[in-house]
Amino acid sequence: MSLPPNVDRGTLLQAVTFPMIAVAFIFIVLRLWARSYKRTLGVDDGIMLFSWILFMAEGVIFHFTAISNGTRHWQYLSLEEKEYQLKLVTIHQPIAFTVTGLGRVAVGVTILRIFENTSRWEKQAVWAMLILMSTTTTIAVFVILFRCGPPQAQWDFAMMATAKCLPWTSYVRFDWFVIVVQTFADYFFSILPMAVVWRLKMSLRRKMTIICLLGLTLITAAAATVKSIIQVNVVPSDFTWNMVPACICNAIEAMFIIVFGSVPVLPPLWEACTHIRLPSVRSKLGTRLPKNPSTSPKDCPLSTQTPSETAAQQARWLQARDLELARLTDYPAPYISSAATAGVGTPSQSEEWESSEDRWKIHVHQQVQQTITPASSECEAGNTTRTD
């Protein structure tokens, strides 16, 4: 049987992965800049930054792999080179799982900030997914490192001869399970926020913009699916050659997680630099509009009111709704004339974007309370009693 061609793919690995690390770094800087500009830095930003640091460490491992003949066919490597490549693989695999796992955790924490004051089941679902993904990723790291006992038994041929390792089929199945969980998390963290935004009462254009921003992680799920398919074709007897496409796909997946996980928080920075206002999702959102249609003004007894009073009350309800949507989407509430709102004020644009987070929350709730008339309060109380 003839030997395969003695070709080195190290240049390809470096040429593809290093630009991805640079692109991810740009979006990390933009993310931190946008959050600092809005004074909303949070735990998710720190987690995403740590994910990029590990991504850079992964690139360093790729560099040492490329310059040490780790991208050639296994048959052309010396005994020392084989042990060194096995050592690099043992170090790289836990880092690769941690990079993608932490990036998804950062996305999940961002979703929790979006659902801060919304329904309980949505937050519990996100927490359940975060716990499942974190647990499986942590177990995967320990399985990779200690599946043969001491980690050295995975690259030292002398220890490998007497080591008792986890069966290869069981190891591959668990690896697949972790990949499936992480891929499902991408779909989950995209579809759930999109469903929440779709139920909000706002213009279709604004709604679709926010949905597109939140749905970018679906591309990450597609990349994870492709990576899992490529890993199936990795032949253990020639893994140094066959691992190159898998490493490239893993780098693409990590870059997508960091980039698409950071895009939804960038609109404030875009608006500050271009003065073009876009709908965005705030890092901390207020309460969602009530789902019970019985609390709308059309169900309240308006027959005793004059037409002008009826119009003023409906305008107040609309402004209360717009103030809540401004809180939900980080989009300014549309201006309503003082004649229509009977003296209810609207925050100016400079106040909305320059006030602090706490001041904005207090201001919104004060405005919403001012828009509720005694008649509508009685109607809402009656509807609540009937619901109970």
ABEGO torsion letter per residue (X at the ends): XBBBBBBBAAAAAAAAAAAAAAAAAAAAAAAAAAAAAAGABBAAAAAAAAAAAAAAAAAAAAAAAAAAGAABBAAABBAAAAAAAAAAAAAAAAAAAAAAAAAAAAAAAAAAAAAAABBAAAAAAAAAAAAAAAAAAAAAAAAAAAAAEBAAAAABAAAAAABBBBBAAAAAAAAAAAAAAAAAAAAAAAAAAAAAAAABBBBAAAAAAAAAAAAAAAAAAAAAAAAAAAAAABBAAAAAAAAAAAAAAAAAAAAAAAAAAAAAAAAAAAAAAAGBBBBBBBABBBBBBBABAAABAAABBAAABBAAAAAAAAAAAAAAAAAAAAAAAGBBBBBBBAAAAGGBBBBBAAAAAABBAAAAAAAAAAAAAAABBAAAAAAAAAAAAAAX
